[in-house]
Amino acid sequence: MTASTRTLRWRTAASDEAALGLEHVELKVAETGISAEGVVVAGAGATAFGARWRITVDPDWTAFRSLHFTRLGGATVALRHDGYGEWTDGEGKKRKEFAGLSDCLVEGSPFGLVALLARLGAKAAKTQSLDVVFLAVPSLDLARASIVLKPLEPGRRFALTRAGETVEIDVDADGLVTRWGDGLAAVDLAG
């Protein structure tokens, strides 16, 4: 298997100030694992922020391995996953509240869902209820969150429910998010 790279870019068309404005991601898939690096510019006025992040995933998308998210001019959140269900923070302290979880979603970013769908594979053709590590942005609060992922059109459209809110999501043939609700749309998927 040779390494492949892909550039992904999403923008928000919605007027919600807390919504993601623009996210640029460089995705690299190799024998040794998958890595994605992204830059986010979001919000307006007092809620405006910029951030950069890096996520690594096992080969074949089997488990999240690490998340490093830095709010520009602010705090950093770092998590590592051992591949067996144990999480630690940037200082190596165990995060017992996340024990047994394999997935992580970053609020407003479609990349975590891309990794989750790839890990689920054929199981995504049926409704899935699962818990994930959830990073709220821009506060950088981490929590265990329950989600329901329901296929609307197998392999192409899903409904994602978290905290009582449901959003419809479209993905392309490679499992990359092309539309997230009414606001987030892919503007550049260059391979």
Long-range contacts (C-beta under 8 A, 24 or more apart in sequence): 1-30, 1-31, 3-28, 3-29, 3-30, 3-31, 4-28, 4-29, 4-30, 4-191, 5-29, 6-176, 6-189, 6-190, 6-191, 7-188, 7-189, 7-190, 7-191, 8-111, 8-176, 8-186, 8-188, 8-189, 9-186, 9-187, 9-188, 9-189, 10-110, 10-177, 10-180, 10-184, 10-185, 10-186, 10-187, 11-184, 11-185, 11-187, 12-42, 12-108, 12-183, 12-184, 13-182, 13-183, 13-184, 13-185, 14-181, 14-182, 14-183, 14-184, 16-183, 17-43, 17-44, 17-45, 17-47, 18-42, 18-43, 18-47, 19-43, 19-108, 19-183, 19-184, 20-108, 20-109, 20-137, 20-184, 23-108, 23-109, 23-110, 23-111, 25-111, 30-59, 31-59, 32-59, 33-57, 33-58, 33-59, 33-65, 34-58, 34-59, 34-61, 34-115, 36-111, 38-109, 38-111, 40-108, 40-109, 40-137, 42-108, 42-137, 42-138, 43-138, 47-138, 49-74, 49-137, 49-138, 51-137, 51-138, 53-106, 53-109, 55-104, 55-111, 55-112, 55-115, 57-115, 57-118, 57-119, 58-83, 61-115, 61-118, 61-119, 62-102, 62-119, 63-102, 63-119, 64-102, 64-103, 64-104, 64-115, 64-133, 67-104, 67-106, 67-133, 67-135, 69-106, 69-135, 69-137, 69-140, 71-138, 71-140, 74-140, 75-140, 77-135, 77-140, 77-142, 79-104, 79-133, 79-142, 87-133, 95-142, 97-144, 98-133, 98-142, 98-144, 100-131, 101-131, 101-132, 101-133, 101-144, 103-130, 103-132, 103-133, 104-132, 104-133, 104-134, 104-135, 105-132, 105-133, 105-134, 105-135, 105-145, 105-147, 105-162, 106-135, 106-137, 107-134, 107-135, 107-136, 107-137, 108-137, 108-184, 109-137, 110-169, 110-177, 110-180, 110-184, 113-160, 113-169, 113-177, 114-171, 114-175, 114-176, 114-177, 116-149, 117-149, 117-158, 117-171, 117-175, 118-175, 120-149, 124-149, 124-151, 124-154, 124-155, 124-158, 125-151, 125-154, 125-155, 126-151, 127-151, 134-162
